[in-house]
Amino acid sequence: MEDTRITVTVSPEDAGARLDAFIGWNTDELSRSYAVKLIEKGLVSVNGSPAASKKQPLNEGDVVSIDVPEPEILEVGAEDIPLNIVYEDDDVVVIDKPRGMVVHPGPGNMNGTLVNAIMYHMGDSLSSINGVIRPGIVHRIDKDTSGLLMIAKNDRAHESLAAQLKEHSVTREYTALAHDNIREDELTIDAPIGRDPKNRMRNAVNGAAARNAVTHIKVLERYGKYTLVKAVLETGRTHQIRVHMAYIHHPLAGDELYGPRRQSRRTGGVEVRGQLLHAGTLGFIHPSTGDYMEFHSPLPEVFEAVLENLRK
């Protein structure tokens, strides 16, 4: 097995950044802490010379090369976890994911994920394109976001669904509860999203390596301190709805990452942990039949309970 080399050129915006932070901002695969380990092992060079230290400042035009060792093969175990399977055939599965479930394994989350569950229920009938950690996973939603996900059962189906996502032809509609009163009945948020240079856990509008992001918002109900909205994704960036809503000063209720620093864990008198965001509608063209299919999921009980109290 050979190492994988990643090469990134320092942009004017990143000039002056220290090396480890720059790598964390500009590579989806590598965290800042992992970058430090690679620097210490001599696997990072700047303009062809081994990096001096993790704190080495960078100049515009510098070429940073990172030799990433082949990852260790991780064993992901199948687990008998109940799943709400909305639809299944030989090509695709649509699952209604509950709040609190992580989609795929990762450091600190090797068990109890959606992948562990689908491996138990579907065995080897999953696409292999995304490897052992993400078999069948075409797209994902955040841990505390509930709702619909499509899973590919073979590589041909995976390629078809992934192409539809890339072309922005998949229907993805979310219901969300936002802080404060949104005055407009409809609006479009067109603002690029990249990694937040101050907090690796977050993304931000106009962050590092920002990519085009578009979200369409329609107000459904107003409650004074909160507004219920439908959010339709045109693109699919990580945390897109959460970032965009915070950007327009209407962060999602319960969002501990993008919401107000001091916010009650009770919304509408109901204890809420995690953002009130639900992927309620998912539509795509079937990989084999070519027919358009659309699925709908009701709001989870905690979300409904909050709305019922707010309406009172």
Helices and strands as residue ranges (DSSP letters): E 4-9, G 12-14, H 19-26, H 32-40, E 44-46, E 49-50, E 63-68, E 85-88, E 92-97, H 114-122, E 146-152, H 155-166, E 171-179, E 186-190, E 193-195, E 203-205, E 208-211, E 214-222, E 226-233, H 240-247, E 266-267, E 270-271, E 277-285, E 292-296, H 301-311
